[in-house]
């Protein structure tokens, strides 16, 4: 039984990628980077940052959505009893993620070498924290391995998520053993415990001046588990949504937006210390993301919107857009920030990013996927021949 492809979920990923682009392009401004909730002089900015309107540039939540989508999509072959060995699974995953990443790494290193100009006056610490140091050979080697503990945001601020994506993908077949064997409550409970352990462990190590992000992968693994559980019970959840009245469906949609943007608007209610908000932030955003997926699958209206050709286009190039959107941004900032209006730089960067993403999609991503399928087919034939010989 072949795995079903849900094109509307590609579009959902594309919209999430766009929100990451907007997020990073706004982060160059100090007022969007810094906490301004108590500053009445930033009323409009605060209205955008600390309400559900933050959904349009909710970069961190978009990454959580990527993780939930990955858990959902990766689990489908396991749930549909599509048998393949671990080597075949890993081959497809590595060619899908690593090869496009590696090409982008080469390009960003060339860009840093040729165009970095040091301090960006008038821009946020976030903008000045990238491309600020000379290229380091050891750091390049760390980037090549991808799954280790290293300064993964030095050259491209999105690489941190690929580190966790790859680590969790490597272990995902083990996760699926528990997802398939046990009821959802058991799987969710243990993933919550492991996620909490990862967060607490990371925090304690940080206080001990030990900087490592290995345990953060345990923390983000929860989002993959939620995606996998969603895939396992999608039919039941779709029927549940379809059985509701139009009013209830609208309320569910609104609730999903509030849960997804919880990390933004909850700051208006300083009951819980901000340092303790990370775990509920991730849980709420993951649930909101899971609800988005169900809405995309169950709502005819939302499905129709997501299948709109421009959204499908951005769904196709979403990974490449995610990989490349910061490179032209930093090149233009370093070369022209004192010569051209910032908004002109941002618009130009956006156009160049889309062009780079299209080129990467057709000349890197698609060939990488094709290569993964070719190698997988060869491995599968070898395994079949071994079984027949035995």
N, C-alpha and C positions, 0 to 999 in steps of 0.2 A: 504494500500500500504506500504510494508516494506521499511525501509530506506536502500539505496544502500551503500555498503561498498567499498571504494576506496583503495585497497591495496597499490597502489603506494604512497598514502599520508602517510601511515604508514611508508614506506621506507624513505620518505622525512623527517618525524619526527625523524627517526633513524639517518639519516645523520646529522640533526641539533643537536641531542644529542651527536654525536661523536665530532662535532665542539666545543660543550661546554666542553667536556672532555679535548680536546687539549688546549682550552682556559685556563682552570684552571690549567692544568699541566705546562703551560708556565708562568702563573702568579707568580709562586714561584720564578722566576728569576727576579731580580731588573730591568734588561734592558727591560723586557716585561711589567712589572707593571708600571714603570715610563714613563713619557712623554719624548721621546728622539728625537723628530722630528727635533730639532735644533742642535743635537749633531752629527757631521759628523763622529765621531768615531764608530757609530752604523749604518753604511750604509746598511748592509745586513738586520739587524733587522728592520730598518726603511722601507726598501723595502717590507718586509713582513707585517709590521704593518700598513703602511699608503698608501697602494694601494689596489685594489680589490682582491689581493691575500689573504687579511685578511679574506676572506670568509671561509677559511679552519679552522680558529680558532676564528670565530666571535661569541663569547659566548652570548653577550648582544643581538645581532640581532637574534640569534637562539631562545632566549626566546620570542622575538617579533613574530617570526615565529610560536612558540608554541601557542601564544595567538591568532594569526590570524587563525591557524588551528582549535583551540578550537571553535572560533566563527563560522567557516565554518561548522564543524561537529555537534555542538550543535544545529545549526539552521535548519538542514535538517528535523528532525521530525516535527518541527513547519511549515516549508514550504510545507511539503508533507501531511499536515493535519492528522498526526498520533496523535490522541487525547490521552492525559494522564494528570492526575492531577499534581498539583505542588508537592504534597507529593511524587508521583512516580518519577517525574523528579529529585527531590532533593535526594531521596534515592539512585538512581543510581549514581548520581554525587558524593555524599559523600562516598559511598562504593568504587567507582572507584579511588578517589583521597586520601581520608583521611586514610583508613585502611592501604594501603601500606606505606603512609607517617608515620603513627603512629609506624609501625614496624621498619622502618628505624630510627625513633627518639630514640626508645629504644636501638637499636644497637649503634648509634652514642654516646649516653650518656654513655653506658658501655665502649666504646672505649676511650672517653675523660677521664673517671675515671681511667682506667687501664694504658693508654699509654701516656698521655700528659706529656711532659717534660719541659715545659716553652719555653724559647727563642730558636729560630732556627737561629744560627749564619750563616751569609752569604746569607740568603734568604730575599725575599721582605717583606715589611711591611704587604702586603696582607696575606702572609703565616704566619707571626707572629701575625696577628690579630685574628687568629682562635685558639681555645683551649688554650687561654692564661690565662683565669681566672678560678677559681674553679667553679664547678657546683653550680648553684643557684636554689634553690627550686622554688622561684617565677617565674623565667624564664622558668622552666620546665612546670609550670601550664600555663603560657602564650603560650608555644608551643602546649600544649594539646588543647587549644581553637582555635589555628591557625589563626583565622580571626582578632584578636586584634592588637593593636599597641605595638610591643615589639622588642627586639634586635634579629631579626629573622635570622641573619647571624652569630651568635656566635658559634653555633655547626656545622652547615652545610650551606655553602654559597649559596646553591640553594633554601633554604626554602623561601626566600623573594618572589620568583615568585609564589610559591604555595599559599601564603597569598593572593596575588592579584587574582590568578586564582579562588580561592574559593569564595572570596568576589564577584567578577564579576559574577561567575556562579550562586550564590544565586539570583542575580538581573536579570539574563539573560532573563527569560521569559518576564519580563517587557520590556526589550530592544526589544525583538522580536515583541511585540505589535506594536511598532513604525516602525520597519523594514517592517512588513507585510502591515501595513496600508498606509504608506506614500512612496512617490517616493524617489529614492536613493539620490537625491541632498539634499532634506530636511533632511533626516536621517543623511547624512554625515556632513552637515553643523552644525547641532545641536551637533553631537558627537565631532566635532572639537572645538566648543565653550566650551562644557563641559570639554573636555580634556585640553584646554588652561586654563580654570578656575582652574582645578586640579593642573596643573603645577605652575601657578602663586601663587595659595594659598599655596602650599607646600613651595615655595621659600620664600614668605613673612613670613610664620610661622617659617621657619628656621632662617631667619634674626632676628626674635624676640626671638630666642633661645627656640622655641617650636618644639621639634622633634616629628613629627607624619607622618605616611605614609598613612593615610586614604584617603587623597585627591589624592595621587598617583594612587589609584585604578580608580579614575575618569579619570586620565591621560591615563592609560593603557587600559581603556575601549574602546578607539578609535580602537585599534587593533582588538578587538572582533567584533566591529561594521563593520569594513572593511571585516572581514572574513564572517560575516553574509550576508552582501550585495553581496559579491562575490558568495556565495551559491545561493542567490536569482536570480542572473543574470548570473549564470555560463553557461547556454546553449547558450545565446547570445554571451558571451565572447569566448566560445569554437569555435563557428561558425566563429566569427571574426578572430581568430587566424588561423583556418583551411583554410580560404579563401585567406590567404596571400601567397606570393611567398616564396621560400626557403630562398632567401636573406633577406626578411623582417622578417621572422621567426628567423633567426640567429641574426639580429639586435635587435629584441625584447628580445631574450635571453640575449644578452650582456647588454642591457639596464636594465634588471631585476637584473643582478649581480651588476651593478654600483649603482642602487638605494638601494639595500640591504646593500651594503658596504659603502654607503654614509657617515656614521659617522666616517669612517676610513680615506678615501682619501680626504674628504673635509677639513681636518686640514692642507693640503698642501696649501690652499688658505685662509689665515687669514683675510678675509674681514669682516666676522661676528665675534664678540667676542665669545670665546668658551662657555661662560656661557649661551649664548642665543641659542646654537645649539641643545639643547636637544629636543625641540618640533619638529623642522624639521627633526632631526635624526630619531625620532620615526615614523613620518609620512612617510618619504622616505623608511625606513626599512620595514614598514608595507605594503607599495605599492609593494616594491620588493618581499616581502614574498607572497603577493597575486598573483603576476605574476608567481612566482615559482609554485604555486598551479595550475594555469591555464595551465602552460607549462606541468605539470605532468598529467593533465587531457586531454589536447588537442594534445600534441606532441607524435606521435607514437614512435619515437626514444627515447625520454626521459622516456616515460612510460615503454618501454622495458627495459631500463637500471635500472629503479627503481624497476622493478619486478624481478631483479636478486636476486637469493636466499640469498646470504649474506646480501644484503641490506634489504630484508624482515626480516631476522633474527634480525638485529639491530632495525628494526622498531618494532618488537614484544617486544623486551626487552628495548625499548627506555626510558620508564618512570622509570623503575628500575635502568637502567644505570645512568640516571640523578640523581636519589636519592642516589646512593651508591658510585659514582666514587671518591668523595672527602674523604670518610672515610678511605680506605686503603692508600690513598695518605698521609694523615696527620699521620696515625699510623706509616707508614714506615719512614716518615721524622723525627718524634719525637724519634723513636727508633734507626734508623740506619744512620742518615744523616752524622755522623762523622766516619762511618765505611765502607760504601759502596758508590760507585760512584753514583751521582745523577741520571744519565740516567738509570742505572740498577734499581734504586728505582722506576723510572717512568714506565719502562717497566713492572716490577713486579706488580706495582699498577694497571696498565692497565689490566693485565691478571686477577688479583684478582677481579677487578671491574666487568669484564665481567662474571666471575663465580658467583659472588654475584647477579648480575642482572638476570642471568639465574635462579638461585635458587628462587629469589624473584618473578620472572615472573610466574613460575610454582606453587610455594607453597604459594604465597601471592596474587599476582595480579589476576590470573585466579580464585582462590576461592572467592576473593572479588567481582569480576564481577558476578560470579555465584550467590553469596549471594544477590547482588543487584537485579538481575533478579528474584530470588525466592521471595524476599520481595515485589518487585514491582508487581509480579503476584498475590500475596496474597492481596495486597492493591487494585489492579484492580478488583479482584473478590468481595471484600467487597463493593467497590463502585457500582459495577453492581448489587449486591444483594439489596443494599439500594435503587437504582433506581427502581428495579422491585417491591420492597416492597411498595414504595411510589406510 
